Amino acid sequence: MKGSTSTRNRDLFIEGIVIVLSILLAFGIDALWDQHQQRLEEEEILASLESDFAANLQSVTRIIAAHGIFRDRVVTLMRLSPEEIRALSQTQVSEIMLSLANPWTFDAVRGTTDTLVSGGKLGALREPKLRESLLTFLNRLSDSQEDVAYLIQGAQDFWLSEINHGGPWTDPAAEIGYVGEIRGLDFIPKATAEDLLSVRSDPELMGLSKRFHINVAYYVAELELIRASIEEILDLIAESA
């Protein structure tokens, strides 16, 4: 009788161990599955972020370069003699006129980042530096908006003053927007070399252009910080993949 009780207790003990082990194994499998699902989710987020920020890097680099070209054209206008201006080609005249106040701005691709932040899902990214860099990127974008406002207002002031000289003017060869050729402007005249000379001789109009390019310099400084954030984010994405 005693042996039977001992055997029964042993069987119950073993059965209990098996049950506990089964429960622990089930929890372990669930935890591993959750980790797998979280990793898959993170991989999808990283791929989406990489696509967004690769596009952002290309865009911000192009805009910084464009403002450098516009500035150089204005510098050229200031140093040329009247005879040299009259000798410019039509396209050169149009490009310089357009560069006096051309407010290209950076429109960031931020859908994935905004979704992560607004949805409280930044924690899906395991790398804390990447989470921090995304927030820094958004903060720098926000900081740049004041410079964008000055840029737009400066360009509008220039364009209004341009009317006093017979403007505005355009030229399909020079009026290239960020997305490509701008169509439907054939009815607007092209600026001539004499128009360019007239604009250059107007202190108020050239002052507005100089003020615009001062604003551009501040904006480009912000864009350089934004580009640094983008490059850092792309490096961290590569490390996390």
C-alpha positions in Angstrom: 0.0 0.0 0.0 2.8 2.3 0.9 4.7 1.5 -2.3 1.5 2.2 -4.3 1.2 5.6 -2.7 4.8 6.4 -3.3 4.5 5.4 -7.0 1.3 7.5 -7.3 3.1 10.6 -5.8 6.0 10.1 -8.1 3.7 9.9 -11.1 1.9 13.1 -10.0 5.3 14.8 -9.5 6.4 13.8 -13.0 3.1 14.8 -14.5 3.4 18.2 -12.8 6.9 18.7 -14.2 5.6 17.8 -17.6 2.8 20.2 -17.4 5.1 23.0 -16.1 7.6 22.3 -18.9 4.8 22.2 -21.4 3.5 25.6 -20.2 7.1 27.1 -20.2 7.7 25.6 -23.7 4.4 27.2 -24.9 5.4 30.5 -23.5 8.8 30.2 -25.0 7.4 29.4 -28.4 5.0 32.4 -28.1 7.8 34.7 -27.1 10.0 33.5 -30.0 7.0 34.0 -32.4 6.4 37.5 -31.1 10.1 38.3 -31.5 10.0 37.0 -35.1 6.9 39.0 -35.8 8.5 42.1 -34.3 11.6 41.6 -36.4 9.5 41.3 -39.5 7.7 44.5 -38.7 11.0 46.3 -38.0 12.4 45.0 -41.3 9.4 46.4 -43.2 9.7 49.8 -41.4 13.4 49.9 -42.1 12.8 49.2 -45.8 10.2 51.9 -46.0 12.4 54.4 -44.1 15.3 53.6 -46.4 13.2 54.4 -49.5 11.9 57.7 -48.0 15.3 58.9 -46.9 17.1 57.9 -50.1 14.6 60.1 -51.9 15.1 62.8 -49.3 18.9 62.8 -49.8 18.6 63.1 -53.5 16.1 65.9 -53.2 17.9 68.0 -50.6 21.2 67.6 -52.4 19.6 68.8 -55.7 18.0 71.8 -54.0 21.3 72.9 -52.3 23.1 72.6 -55.6 20.4 74.6 -57.4 20.7 77.5 -55.0 24.4 77.5 -55.5 23.9 77.8 -59.3 21.3 80.6 -58.8 23.8 82.5 -56.6 26.6 82.1 -59.1 24.4 83.5 -61.9 23.6 86.6 -59.8 27.3 87.1 -59.1 27.9 86.9 -62.8 25.2 89.6 -63.5 26.9 91.9 -61.0 30.4 91.7 -62.6 29.4 91.8 -66.3 29.8 95.0 -68.3 26.8 96.2 -70.3 28.5 95.0 -73.5 29.0 91.6 -72.0 25.3 91.4 -71.0 24.2 92.3 -74.4 26.4 89.6 -75.8 24.7 86.9 -73.7 22.5 84.3 -75.4 18.8 84.3 -74.8 19.0 81.2 -72.6 21.7 82.9 -70.5 19.7 86.1 -70.1 16.6 84.0 -69.0 18.6 81.9 -66.6 20.1 84.9 -64.9 16.7 86.7 -64.7 15.1 83.6 -63.1 17.9 83.2 -60.6 17.4 86.6 -59.1 14.6 85.2 -56.9 13.9 81.5 -57.4 12.6 79.9 -54.1 13.2 76.2 -54.4 12.3 74.6 -51.1 12.7 71.1 -49.7 9.5 69.0 -49.5 10.6 66.1 -47.4 9.2 62.6 -47.8 8.1 61.8 -44.3 5.1 59.5 -44.4 6.8 56.5 -42.6 8.4 58.8 -40.0 5.1 60.6 -39.3 3.3 57.3 -39.0 5.8 56.0 -36.5 5.7 59.1 -34.4 1.9 59.8 -34.5 1.1 56.1 -33.9 3.5 55.8 -31.0 5.4 53.1 -32.9 8.9 54.4 -32.7 9.6 51.6 -30.2 9.4 49.1 -33.1 12.9 50.3 -33.9 15.4 48.6 -31.6 18.2 51.1 -32.3 17.8 54.1 -29.9 20.1 56.2 -32.0 17.9 55.7 -35.0 14.8 56.8 -33.0 16.6 59.8 -31.8 17.9 60.7 -35.3 14.4 60.6 -36.7 13.1 63.0 -34.1 16.1 65.3 -34.8 15.3 65.2 -38.5 11.7 66.3 -37.8 12.9 69.1 -35.5 15.3 70.4 -38.1 12.5 70.4 -40.7 10.4 72.4 -38.3 13.2 74.8 -37.7 13.6 75.4 -41.4 10.0 76.6 -41.9 10.8 80.1 -40.7 13.5 80.4 -43.3 11.1 79.0 -46.0 8.6 81.8 -45.0 11.2 84.5 -45.5 12.3 82.9 -48.8 8.7 82.9 -50.2 8.0 86.4 -49.0 11.3 87.7 -50.4 10.6 86.2 -53.8 7.1 87.6 -53.9 8.4 91.1 -53.1 10.9 90.8 -55.9 8.3 89.6 -58.4 6.0 92.5 -57.6 8.7 95.0 -58.1 9.7 93.3 -61.3 6.4 94.5 -62.8 7.8 98.1 -62.9 10.3 96.9 -65.5 7.8 95.2 -67.8 8.1 91.8 -66.1 7.4 89.1 -65.3 9.3 87.2 -68.0 9.8 83.5 -68.7 11.5 81.2 -71.1 10.8 77.4 -71.5 14.5 76.8 -71.8 15.1 78.3 -68.4 11.8 77.9 -66.5 12.5 74.4 -65.3 10.7 73.5 -62.1 11.8 70.9 -59.6 9.6 68.3 -61.4 10.7 69.2 -64.9 9.6 71.5 -67.7 6.8 73.9 -66.9 4.3 74.1 -69.8 1.6 76.6 -70.8 3.7 79.8 -70.4 4.3 80.5 -74.1 2.2 83.7 -73.9 4.6 85.4 -71.5 7.5 87.2 -73.1 11.2 86.3 -72.7 13.5 88.8 -71.0 15.9 90.6 -73.3 19.4 91.7 -72.4 18.0 95.3 -72.2 15.5 94.1 -69.6 18.3 92.5 -67.6 20.3 95.8 -67.8 17.2 97.7 -66.6 16.7 95.3 -63.7 20.4 95.5 -62.7 20.3 99.4 -62.7 17.4 99.5 -60.3 18.8 99.7 -56.7 15.6 98.7 -55.1 15.0 95.6 -57.2 18.6 94.5 -56.9 18.4 95.1 -53.1 15.4 92.8 -53.0 17.4 90.1 -54.9 20.3 90.5 -52.5 17.9 90.2 -49.5 16.4 87.1 -51.1 19.8 85.5 -51.5 20.7 86.3 -47.9 17.6 84.4 -46.9 18.7 81.6 -49.2 22.1 81.4 -47.4 20.4 80.9 -44.0 18.0 78.4 -45.5 20.8 76.4 -47.2 22.6 76.3 -43.8 19.4 74.6 -42.4 19.3 72.3 -45.4 22.9 71.2 -44.7 21.9 70.2 -41.2 18.9 68.3 -42.6 21.1 66.5 -45.1 23.5 65.5 -42.2 20.5 64.0 -40.4 19.4 62.2 -43.5 22.8 60.7 -44.0 23.0 59.6 -40.4 19.6 58.0 -40.6 20.6 56.1 -43.7 23.8 54.9 -42.0 21.8 53.7 -38.9 19.2 51.9 -41.1 22.0 50.1 -42.9 23.5 49.0 -39.5 20.1 47.9 -38.2 19.2 45.8 -41.3 
